[in-house]
Amino acid sequence: MIVIMRSGAKAEEVEHVVELVRSFGLQDHVIHGTDRTVVAAIGDKRSVDLSAIETAPGVDRLVPILAPYKVASREVKPEPSIVPIGKGATVGDRKIAMIAGPCSVESRNQLFEIAAAVKEAGAVGLRGGAFKPRTNPYQFQGLGQEGLELLAEAGKEHGLAVVTEVMSIDQVELVSRYADVLQIGTRNMHNFNLLLACGQSQRTVLLKRGWSATLNEFLLAAEYVISAGNKNVILCERGIRTHETYVRNTLPLAIIPAVKRESHLPILIDPSQGTGHAYMVPSMCRASIAAGADGLLIEVHHDPEHALTDGAQSITPEAFHKTVLEMRQIASAIDRDV
């Protein structure tokens, strides 16, 4: 259920409604829109009669939420959310956010060379794994805290927001010290304790879709983060598993208009993970922009042939620069910027 306040409702009237919602044993979530404020009442309402709230001062009407994801739903917040990612950058507004960098932080020289290149090409964020979840336990697992320190240093020097993955609850505090955005990877989309822990942090969360997750499951995972108190959530499609073998994952770009219809949260596309092949990345970047994506998460490496992780799907800085120029032409055709 959401409580829609009248236009111009006073702060004390909103607070009174919040107190009423809490008195029913429900969780409140206040959303300030451009014209009105909405108070979502979250929890099991089967034995609760909320109709009396409609008589409270400043209340316009009560509206039931049909979607299972309550706060992530566009029913609660019709206008798109604009989410800050650090260093003055945002995701979800007119400007399409480019976040680029290596799959893994390998060394200081490697990271700083790539950071300088992607910044020059127009990126606003630096991606890079300090902790790497690998299917094979004998493969490179990342530099850990050293990688975090390098990411923070590179981000500060080049004015780039730092995006990196957090793999477990005990890493949330550590990663939050160095990163602007906590990435929850595909393997952890259903790690509900981690979702809640990231929801209790003050960092923006980038949530990747699980490789077999439905749209409902994806949005409900985002709901976990938001319900824990963190409204700054960005969705990221990184491809799903299908029967196809010519790609690492199948990149379902139809999820972009679906998310835009169902949720107010912004959505990024990861064409690197979504295809597994560097030659496909530029095409999928262009298609993502045309379909309405709010940004892209792209793997860039200065020497893909010798990358410690995912070299086959990493594009070079030169290819990234060319791809950004192409995306700008498409963005301008749909009244957006890159």
C-alpha positions as CSV (number, residue, x, y, z in Angstrom):
1,M,0.0,0.0,0.0
2,I,1.2,3.5,-0.7
3,V,-0.1,6.7,0.9
4,I,-0.1,9.6,-1.6
5,M,0.2,12.9,0.0
6,R,-1.5,16.0,-1.3
7,S,0.6,18.5,-3.3
8,G,2.2,20.8,-0.9
9,A,1.8,18.6,2.2
10,K,3.7,19.8,5.2
11,A,6.7,17.9,6.6
12,E,4.8,17.4,9.9
13,E,1.9,15.8,8.0
14,V,4.2,13.4,6.3
15,E,5.9,12.5,9.6
16,H,2.4,11.9,11.1
17,V,1.6,9.4,8.4
18,V,5.0,7.7,8.9
19,E,4.2,7.4,12.6
20,L,0.8,5.9,11.8
21,V,2.3,3.3,9.4
22,R,4.8,2.3,12.1
23,S,2.0,2.0,14.7
24,F,0.5,-0.7,12.5
25,G,3.7,-2.6,12.8
26,L,4.7,-1.9,9.2
27,Q,7.9,-0.5,7.7
28,D,7.7,3.0,6.1
29,H,9.6,4.2,3.1
30,V,9.2,7.9,2.2
31,I,9.7,8.9,-1.5
32,H,9.9,12.6,-2.4
33,G,8.7,13.2,-5.9
34,T,8.9,16.3,-8.0
35,D,5.3,17.2,-7.1
36,R,4.2,14.9,-4.3
37,T,5.5,12.9,-1.5
38,V,4.6,9.2,-1.2
39,V,4.8,7.0,1.9
40,A,5.0,3.3,1.2
41,A,3.7,0.9,3.9
42,I,5.7,-2.3,3.6
43,G,5.0,-5.6,5.4
44,D,2.2,-8.1,5.9
45,K,-1.0,-6.1,5.8
46,R,-3.5,-9.0,5.8
47,S,-4.6,-8.3,9.4
48,V,-4.3,-4.6,9.2
49,D,-6.9,-2.0,8.2
50,L,-5.0,1.0,6.8
51,S,-8.1,2.8,5.5
52,A,-8.1,5.2,8.5
53,I,-4.8,6.7,7.3
54,E,-6.8,8.3,4.4
55,T,-8.4,10.7,6.9
56,A,-5.0,12.0,8.2
57,P,-4.1,15.6,7.4
58,G,-2.4,16.1,4.1
59,V,-3.3,12.6,2.7
60,D,-4.8,12.5,-0.8
61,R,-5.5,8.8,-1.2
62,L,-4.3,5.3,-0.6
63,V,-3.3,3.1,-3.5
64,P,-2.6,-0.7,-3.3
65,I,0.6,-1.9,-4.9
66,L,0.0,-4.9,-7.1
67,A,3.6,-5.7,-7.9
68,P,5.4,-8.0,-5.4
69,Y,8.4,-5.6,-5.4
70,K,6.9,-2.6,-3.5
71,V,9.5,0.2,-3.3
72,A,11.2,-0.7,-6.6
73,S,7.9,-0.5,-8.4
74,R,7.0,2.4,-10.7
75,E,3.6,2.3,-9.0
76,V,5.3,3.9,-6.0
77,K,7.5,6.3,-7.9
78,P,6.3,7.1,-11.5
79,E,9.3,9.3,-12.4
80,P,12.7,7.6,-13.0
81,S,15.2,7.7,-10.2
82,I,18.6,9.4,-10.7
83,V,21.2,7.6,-8.7
84,P,24.5,9.2,-7.6
85,I,27.7,7.1,-8.1
86,G,30.3,9.5,-6.8
87,K,32.7,12.1,-8.2
88,G,29.7,14.2,-9.2
89,A,28.4,11.5,-11.6
90,T,24.9,10.1,-11.8
91,V,23.0,7.3,-13.5
92,G,19.4,7.7,-14.8
93,D,19.3,11.2,-16.1
94,R,19.8,12.5,-19.7
95,K,23.5,11.7,-19.8
96,I,24.3,8.0,-20.4
97,A,26.9,6.9,-17.9
98,M,30.0,5.1,-19.2
99,I,31.8,2.9,-16.6
100,A,34.8,1.2,-17.9
101,G,38.0,-0.6,-16.8
102,P,39.7,-3.9,-16.5
103,C,37.9,-7.1,-15.3
104,S,40.6,-7.4,-12.6
105,V,43.1,-5.1,-11.0
106,E,46.4,-6.6,-11.9
107,S,49.0,-3.9,-11.2
108,R,49.3,-0.2,-10.6
109,N,50.7,0.5,-14.1
110,Q,47.9,-1.5,-15.7
111,L,45.1,0.2,-13.8
112,F,46.4,3.7,-14.1
113,E,47.0,3.4,-17.9
114,I,43.5,2.1,-18.5
115,A,41.9,4.7,-16.1
116,A,43.6,7.6,-18.0
117,A,42.4,6.2,-21.3
118,V,38.8,5.6,-20.4
119,K,38.6,9.0,-18.7
120,E,39.9,10.7,-21.8
121,A,37.3,8.9,-23.9
122,G,34.4,10.1,-21.7
123,A,33.9,7.5,-18.9
124,V,32.6,8.7,-15.6
125,G,33.3,5.5,-13.6
126,L,36.2,3.1,-13.3
127,R,35.3,-0.6,-12.9
128,G,37.8,-3.2,-11.7
129,G,37.7,-6.3,-9.6
130,A,39.8,-6.5,-6.4
131,F,38.1,-9.7,-5.3
132,K,37.2,-12.0,-8.1
133,P,34.7,-14.8,-7.8
134,R,36.0,-17.6,-10.1
135,T,34.3,-20.8,-11.0
136,N,37.7,-22.5,-11.0
137,P,39.4,-22.1,-7.5
138,Y,42.9,-22.3,-9.1
139,Q,42.4,-19.2,-11.3
140,F,43.5,-15.6,-10.3
141,Q,41.3,-14.4,-7.4
142,G,42.3,-10.8,-7.4
143,L,44.6,-8.6,-5.3
144,G,42.2,-8.0,-2.5
145,Q,42.8,-5.0,-0.3
146,E,45.8,-3.9,-2.4
147,G,43.5,-3.8,-5.4
148,L,41.0,-1.7,-3.5
149,E,43.7,0.8,-2.6
150,L,44.8,1.0,-6.2
151,L,41.3,1.6,-7.4
152,A,40.7,4.4,-4.9
153,E,44.0,6.0,-5.9
154,A,43.2,5.8,-9.6
155,G,39.7,7.0,-9.2
156,K,40.8,10.0,-7.2
157,E,43.6,10.9,-9.6
158,H,41.4,10.7,-12.7
159,G,38.1,11.9,-11.2
160,L,36.3,8.6,-11.8
161,A,33.7,6.9,-9.5
162,V,35.0,3.5,-8.4
163,V,32.8,0.5,-9.0
164,T,34.0,-2.9,-7.6
165,E,32.5,-6.1,-6.4
166,V,31.8,-7.1,-2.8
167,M,31.5,-10.9,-2.4
168,S,30.5,-11.4,1.2
169,I,29.0,-9.6,4.2
170,D,32.3,-9.3,6.0
171,Q,33.7,-7.4,3.0
172,V,31.0,-4.7,2.9
173,E,32.7,-2.4,5.4
174,L,36.2,-2.9,3.8
175,V,35.1,-2.3,0.2
176,S,33.0,0.7,1.3
177,R,36.1,2.4,2.5
178,Y,37.6,2.5,-1.0
179,A,34.7,2.2,-3.5
180,D,31.9,4.6,-4.5
181,V,29.7,1.8,-5.7
182,L,29.3,-1.7,-4.3
183,Q,28.7,-4.2,-7.1
184,I,26.7,-7.4,-6.2
185,G,27.7,-9.9,-8.9
186,T,25.5,-12.4,-10.7
187,R,26.4,-15.3,-8.3
188,N,25.3,-13.2,-5.3
189,M,22.0,-11.9,-6.6
190,H,20.2,-14.4,-4.4
191,N,22.5,-13.9,-1.5
192,F,19.8,-12.2,0.6
193,N,22.0,-11.6,3.6
194,L,24.5,-9.8,1.4
195,L,21.7,-7.8,-0.2
196,L,20.6,-6.6,3.2
197,A,24.1,-5.8,4.4
198,C,24.7,-3.6,1.3
199,G,21.3,-2.1,1.9
200,Q,22.5,-0.9,5.3
201,S,25.5,0.7,3.8
202,Q,25.7,4.3,2.6
203,R,27.2,3.3,-0.8
204,T,25.3,3.1,-4.0
205,V,24.6,-0.5,-5.0
206,L,25.0,-1.9,-8.6
207,L,23.0,-5.1,-8.7
208,K,23.8,-7.6,-11.5
209,R,21.1,-10.0,-12.7
210,G,21.6,-13.6,-11.8
211,W,22.3,-15.8,-14.9
212,S,19.0,-17.6,-14.6
213,A,16.9,-15.0,-12.8
214,T,13.5,-13.8,-14.0
215,L,12.7,-10.1,-14.1
216,N,10.5,-10.5,-11.0
217,E,13.4,-12.1,-9.1
218,F,15.8,-9.4,-10.3
219,L,13.5,-6.6,-9.0
220,L,12.8,-8.5,-5.8
221,A,16.6,-8.7,-5.1
222,A,16.7,-4.9,-5.6
223,E,13.8,-4.6,-3.2
224,Y,15.9,-6.4,-0.5
225,V,18.5,-3.6,-0.8
226,I,16.0,-0.8,-0.8
227,S,13.9,-2.3,2.1
228,A,17.1,-2.3,4.2
229,G,17.3,1.5,3.9
230,N,19.4,2.1,0.7
231,K,17.4,3.7,-2.1
232,N,20.4,4.2,-4.4
233,V,20.3,1.0,-6.5
234,I,21.3,0.6,-10.1
235,L,20.3,-2.6,-12.0
236,C,22.7,-4.2,-14.4
237,E,21.9,-6.8,-17.1
238,R,25.0,-9.0,-17.8
239,G,23.4,-11.7,-19.9
240,I,21.7,-15.0,-19.0
241,R,22.4,-18.7,-19.6
242,T,20.7,-20.2,-22.6
243,H,21.4,-23.2,-25.0
244,E,23.5,-21.0,-27.2
245,T,27.2,-21.7,-27.4
246,Y,28.5,-19.0,-29.7
247,V,28.3,-16.5,-26.8
248,R,29.4,-16.8,-23.2
249,N,25.9,-15.5,-22.2
250,T,22.9,-14.3,-24.1
251,L,22.3,-10.6,-23.7
252,P,18.5,-10.0,-23.6
253,L,18.2,-6.3,-24.4
254,A,14.4,-6.6,-24.1
255,I,14.9,-6.3,-20.4
256,I,15.5,-2.5,-20.8
257,P,12.0,-1.5,-21.8
258,A,10.6,-4.1,-19.4
259,V,12.5,-2.6,-16.5
260,K,11.5,0.9,-17.6
261,R,7.9,-0.1,-17.5
262,E,8.0,-1.9,-14.2
263,S,10.5,0.0,-12.1
264,H,11.9,3.5,-11.6
265,L,15.4,2.2,-11.1
266,P,18.0,2.9,-13.7
267,I,19.5,0.0,-15.7
268,L,23.0,-0.5,-17.1
269,I,24.1,-3.1,-19.6
270,D,27.3,-5.1,-19.4
271,P,28.0,-6.2,-23.0
272,S,31.4,-7.7,-22.1
273,Q,29.9,-10.4,-19.8
274,G,26.8,-10.4,-21.9
275,T,28.6,-11.8,-24.9
276,G,32.0,-13.0,-23.9
277,H,33.6,-11.8,-27.2
278,A,35.3,-8.4,-27.7
279,Y,34.2,-8.2,-31.3
280,M,30.5,-8.2,-30.2
281,V,30.9,-5.5,-27.6
282,P,30.7,-2.3,-29.8
283,S,27.5,-3.6,-31.5
284,M,25.8,-4.4,-28.2
285,C,26.8,-1.0,-26.8
286,R,25.1,0.7,-29.8
287,A,22.1,-1.5,-29.4
288,S,21.8,-0.9,-25.7
289,I,21.8,2.9,-26.2
290,A,19.1,2.6,-28.8
291,A,17.0,0.4,-26.5
292,G,17.1,3.0,-23.7
293,A,19.9,1.9,-21.4
294,D,21.0,4.4,-18.8
295,G,24.6,3.4,-19.0
296,L,27.2,0.8,-19.9
297,L,29.6,-1.3,-17.9
298,I,32.5,-2.2,-20.3
299,E,35.7,-4.2,-19.8
300,V,38.7,-2.4,-21.2
301,H,42.2,-3.7,-21.1
302,H,45.4,-2.2,-22.7
303,D,46.7,-5.7,-23.5
304,P,43.8,-8.2,-23.7
305,E,46.0,-11.1,-24.9
306,H,47.8,-11.1,-21.5
307,A,44.9,-10.1,-19.2
308,L,44.7,-12.3,-16.1
309,T,40.9,-12.5,-16.4
310,D,38.4,-12.3,-19.3
311,G,40.8,-11.0,-22.0
312,A,38.6,-12.5,-24.7
313,Q,35.8,-10.1,-23.9
314,S,37.9,-7.0,-23.1
315,I,38.2,-4.2,-25.8
316,T,41.2,-2.0,-26.1
317,P,41.3,1.7,-25.1
318,E,41.3,2.6,-28.8
319,A,38.2,0.4,-29.5
320,F,36.5,2.0,-26.4
321,H,37.2,5.5,-27.7
322,K,35.8,4.6,-31.1
323,T,32.7,2.9,-29.6
324,V,32.0,6.0,-27.4
325,L,32.0,8.2,-30.5
326,E,29.5,5.9,-32.2
327,M,27.3,5.8,-29.1
328,R,27.2,9.6,-29.1
329,Q,25.6,9.7,-32.5
330,I,22.9,7.2,-31.4
331,A,22.3,9.0,-28.1
332,S,21.8,12.3,-29.9
333,A,19.1,10.6,-32.1
334,I,17.1,9.7,-29.0
335,D,17.7,13.1,-27.2
336,R,20.3,11.9,-24.8
337,D,24.0,12.5,-24.2
338,V,27.1,10.3,-23.7
